[in-house]
């Protein structure tokens, strides 16, 4: 049966829908052409003993010469802390001082990093070792003196604690040639090596919601340094092919390399729970945690990075995390499964409270309900009864506290599984730039103070939206201008354009117009933030350009007028109801599929195929839309989420008349940006799931 619908979304697509019964897509969530075929994924040499797992984690916030174009950071050491916790609790790395070595601030000098790499990784590794090297800090560039950087004559560098980018102190950066020399030595010993760089090398400074991890380039000609291993042979074998997206990688070697951004982009920091982190590292750790909760299928680096790419891009569209290397389809840290079961353990028991080994980075929220099982429990399905229940009352970065709400027999090492998840009120942070100099901005701030889900961010960082009054230098003068948190996307971003039209200060309704814009963007972000990666509902979700060209599993790039197909397949054992929303870069939220009067129930194995046609409006160079998929076990009304573009119009009327399910109440709360009461937001996690893909359309 074929159903035809023809209409244009607010910005991006022309839609035709048809239903097909047939073969199930071979990939799940995340999905794509790069998923490893059966038997083709690099198989880990496991089981490897914990003694064979080595990690060197480097994080630099405090730079010795921070007056030479190298600013201090806030989140690099926090990156190291959450990565170490992940390796220890989920991957069996020993926290005994011999298997994980951490270098921060003053310890992370040039000599300190190189020596630790040699002694802790190269000297200790064997052919079965699983090795992780992490660097969080500044990246930069130096003039190339070897002649191997043909594109820009600059070496990319990692900025060490004791490096200076101006006289009279010497430059102590570690260059990409030196990094590659060390990488090649290590990967010649073991293929199970993961390099993680959350730094950037764009050489530009920035003002924005996220502090950028890039230092001003040192234009001085560096001295010719001796090869780290006393020979040029290693370097010659690792740099013999054309350069790719990132120079910090060994060529012709066995490895996985994850970097925070492409070579000419900026890597940003974000604030989570009052603490700063690299946006890539935060999302990488969170995505691995969420993927590990499934314990159903093996999870590869590509699976995880598909999710990271979407999450980072939704906050900083100009930052594109990179996954490179022949091991991209390997299992994460060479484990076939991340955790033995979707559970965490209790680390401390008191009279009426317990402490969990899971926190904000794992998605834990206050008010969520967990079922408690006896220690060493590995199966939590039907027939296995919990011994107690707990409610989360306090959430830290990697641990949480809960009160006992029923049952008995809880002890240290008891296992807990989330039963009902509580979505807290979404706080949308707005920074008013130079508000003391603008009477209009002060009026807007006072009006927005009445909305408790919209918060003023007084610092010029960590915000979601910036409001400023245009000046002669930063025009247009006489207008209130709205910018997103990423400075690279504001009013000058070529691929995105203005997110909201400037409003003249002399307009009659200036304040009310800006307030409405902010409220709608807060609503858009709240809807974007609804996530529930549920392994119990497995859905195939892939985008395929009609031209057949290769595309990333999570981001599809189309030309203006080019078509693509979206395939949604129910790979679960039970029927589900599916809906696809388009969150456009103009602030609109539209129900792409099905129509507002339909509920589409997908039987196991059934597939829906939707055809979209890329469309770029007049006056814009490109658009970026997020396709958000909901799959539920019960019919759900999404009409209350719809809204027109922030440029004009109003939110579409909310559907009323019948009582809402808990999930519909959650969606309504997201639309309002707040909840009526805490319990109204608590939804059983097993009844629904979400997934996202991004479509970028360029002229």
RASULVEN-V640153 format. One line per field, one symbol per residue. phi: phi as a letter, one per 40 degrees, with the letter a starting at -180 (. if undefined). psi: psi as a letter, one per 30 degrees, with the letter a starting at -180 (. if undefined). burial: 1 if it has 16 or more other C-alpha atoms within 10 Angstrom, else 0. A space follows every 50 residues. Layout:
BEGIN
phi = ???
psi = ???
burial = ???
END
This chain:
BEGIN
phi = .bbbbbabcdababbbbabbbiccdcbbccbicccccdgccdcccbcbcd ccbbabbbbbbbbcbcbbgbccbbbcccdccccccccccbbgcccbgbbb bbbbfccccdccccccccccbccccbcbcbbbbbbbicbaabdcbbgcbc cbfbccbbccdccbbacccccbcbcccccccccccccccaccbbbbbbaa bcgbcabicbcccabddcccccccccddbgaccccccbbcbccbcbccac cfbbabbbbcacdbbbbbbbbbggbcaccccdccccccccccccfbbcbb dcdccdccdccccccbdcbbdbbbhccccccdfgbcacacacabbccabb dbbbbbcaadccgcbcgcbbcbbcdgcbbbccgbcccabbbcbabbcbba babcbigagcbdgccbbcbbcbccdccccbbbcfcccbccccccdccccc bccbbcbcccagccabbaccbccbcccgbcbbbcccccbdcbcccbgccb cdbcccccbdccccdccccccccdcccdccbacbccbcbcabbbdccgcc accbbbbbcdgccabbbbbcbccbcbbbabbbbcccgcbbccaccccbbc bccdgcbbbbbbbcabcdgbcabbbbcbcbbbcbdbcbccccacdccaga dccccbhbcccdccccccccccgabcadccccbccccaababbbbbbbc
psi = kkkkkjlklffflkkkklkkkakkkflbklllfgkklkffkkkkhlkklf fgkkkjkkkjejkeigghgjlllfgeeeeeefeeeeeeffggkkigfffk kkkkcffhleeeeeeeeeeedeffkafgkkkkkkkkaklallkkffgfif eghkkklkjlegkkgllgllkglkleeeeeeeeeeeffekfikkkjjill gfglllklekkkiklkkjfkjlljlkkegglfeeeeffgglkkbfkfikk lhljlkkklflleglkklllkjhgkklkeeeeeeeeeeeeeffegelkkl eeeefeeeeeeeffeifgkjkkjllfgfglkkghkfkelflilllkfkka egllkkhkbefggklkfkkkkklllgkfkgakfjklflklkkfkkaegll klkkglalgklkgkkkkkekkkjlkkjjkkkjkhfffjeeeeeeeeefff jffkkkjekhlglekkklkkleeiakkglkkkklejfffbffkefeakek kkkkffleheeeeeeeeeeeeeeeeeeefjkijjffjjkkjlkjkffglk lkffkkkllkfkllkkkjkjglflllkkkkkjjlfgfljkjekalfgljj jklkfkkkkkkkkkkjlkflflljkkjkkkklflkkkgfffkllkfflal klkkklelklleeeeeeeeeefgllelefffjkkfffllllklkkkkk.
burial = 00000000111111111000000110111111001100000101000000 01111111111111110111111111111111111110111011000011 11111011110011011101110111011111111111111111000000 00011111111111110000111111111111111110111111111111 11110101111111111100000000010000011001100000011111 10111111111110111111100001111111111111111111110111 11111111111111111111111111111111111111111111111110 00111111111111111111111100100100000111111101111111 11110000011111111111111111111111101000011111100100 00111110011111111111000000001111111111111010111111 11111000011011101111111111110111111111111111100000 11111111111111111111110011111111111111111111000010 11111111111111110000111111111111111111111111111000 1000000000011111111111111000011111111111111111110
END
